[in-house]
Structures are given as C-alpha cells and as structure tokens.
Amino acid sequence: MLFSDFDLLPQSIEALKRQKIETPTPIQEKAIPLLLEEHDVIGQAQTGSGKTLAFSLPLLEFVDPKSAAIQAVVITPTRELANQIAEVIDDLGRVDQIKVLPVYGGRSRNPPISKRPQGGLVLVATPGRGVDLINRKAIDLSKVIYAVIDEADEMLDQGFARDVEKILKALEGDHITALFSATMPDWVHQASKKYLHQPKIVKVDSTPEEEPNIEHVGLKFPADRRMDVLESLLNKARDGSSIVFGRTKHGVKKLAKKLGNKGYSAVALQGNMSQNARDRVMKQFRDNEVSILVATNVAARGLDVDHVELVVNYELPENSELLTHRVGRTGRMGREGNAFTLIADSDHKKWRQLKKGLKDTIPVRPWKPERARR
C-alpha cells in the first residue's frame, strides 16, 4: 500500500513526496482509514512507529482553512514533542496556510489566537498549559472537530491524566477523538468510555525486525576516570549523533562547556534555559549542526531524533524507568544504536536498585582505556 491509495488531500500527498515518504507504517495503514471515516480511534504502537503522521494526515482533512476558529487540538506531554508535532502539521498544511500554534510552559500565557482573521487553526498543547488556557477562557474549543491525545501512557506517568480528561470534557458538539499510546494504561480505557464514541481499537505489535536494536552495556571504572570514559566513547561515535545524560542542570551545562573546550561539538539542554534557547539547541542538534547533546532528563522523553547513534548515561538517573527512556533515544525506527551506562565505584548501590526495575539484563564489564598508538 502507498499513501496515494488513501483518500487524502493532493497537497498532503505532495508534502509527503517532498520528504520522500511513500509507504505507510502499520499504524498509519490501520488508523488513517478509520479516522477518515470519522471513527474515534485508540491506537497502540511503539514509540517511533509513525503515530504523528497517523493522526496528522486525517486531521488536515477536517480543518477548514477559511475559518479562524480552533478546529483541531493535539495534547502531548512535552514541549519538545509539541514542537515536533507542530512542525509536521505545519509542513503538511502549508499550501492551505493552516496555522499551527504550539503552547506550553515558557511561552506567552496569551497566545495570539483572536487576532487572526482566517486560516484554520490547530492547537498543539501540553496538558497543563491547555488547562490553564481553558480556565482563563483564553481559548474557545467549541468549534473543535478533531482532537488527539498523543503519548497517552506518558501522560499518566507524568501525572497529567486529570488535565487530559478536563480538556476532553471541554470539547463540545460532534468531534473525532483519537488516543495514541505505546501502552494502554487503565485511564485510557476509562477515558474512552467517557469521552470516545464506540472507538475502534488499533493495535500494532512490533515484529522482531522492528524492535529497537540497541546494545546497552554498563561500564565499571575508577571514580576519577569518568571523563576519560566519556571521551573514549565519544571518539568511537563517528557516523551519527550522541546524547550524554547528566543529573543536574548545572552539571550538564558545565559538562557541555568542558567538552567544547576539548574540541567536541557539544551543546547543553536543561530546564533552566529559555524556550528560545531550547528551541535553538534542538534545531542545531536535529539539523546535525552539532553532534553531541548534553542533557538532563528533559531529553529522556518526547525527543524524536532518528540519527542518534550513541546514548551515554554519564550519571545514573533517579529510577529504572528514566533509564529505559534515556536509552530509547537511540535505535529509532529500526536503526541500530549503542548505549553505555557509566558505573563508578560510588554508583554500585544505586545501580543495584536500578537493575531491579529493568526489563532486560544489562551486561556490565570493566572499562579498558585505549592503548596509546606509537
């Protein structure tokens, strides 16, 4: 099957052709026809399976570019993911001048919605900011005819379930609602009973070929050699990009500067940065202008960059779930990836606790410094 086999707008097909995208993924092949037929949908597929296009292409079929009202809303857990989704929809709807407005913490609390005379508005929001706008009556969702809750399982992890349900409750009249998730927590099923009408369940199990191909290894080393271990790993990562995870905002900033002074192409991403600075850093990394992103856990979720070759846990995270999400930033869309978790002598107790919550056994071996060449 090809995207041209779907009953999609010609401009959507052209936008896909510009990106050399012709064949739908399994979740796209199953979900798009149902959404085009105006069914509510619950879609389950692993991260990186193409869920964004699965809901974005049908979304544009229902947005009238001559109307200035908010006609579609997408709720997603992080600002980085909100920006990524907004970019996808903006590119698909460019010919019709569909306007996409991402709203999240760090941006103006009063988005310029009412000033626009026309242009089919799509709102992409994080749950907290979406609820804030509703509470302050800064947005009108009465004309929404298409709603998406993306990464529903992560919403639950981050305690957003109440906010998500409040947004769904604010929608009026007939509308299509789609929930997409990598897993199906109980609240998704509860929400489907309250806010979705006879939803079609679309579940795509990953095949062995589609499973992330990530080699994850723990490295033991003397406490005073942490930087040496990191450099040895970065020196071997030649073809792709690397993400180095640290624990604190200050530590991440300091480490990126230290790497820069050593000649590495590195930038920092952490929560104290302004939104403009975060957007600029992510653009540099996504466009391969820099090869190393040094980040706190802000990059562990919702960061979809397909050219990440290496993940290094420079410092251990707070829990095993964060470790899994960190490692999952590599090996995207069937590509191979490598991950290393650094375990100093002082980290052994915490590592033992983290291992208990991991699905797979992670091999641990001693780090061996490279021999100097003569």
Order of alpha helices (4+ residues) and beta strands (2+ residues): alpha-alpha-beta-alpha-beta-alpha-beta-beta-alpha-beta-alpha-alpha-beta-alpha-beta-beta-alpha-beta-alpha-beta-alpha-beta-beta-alpha-beta-alpha-beta
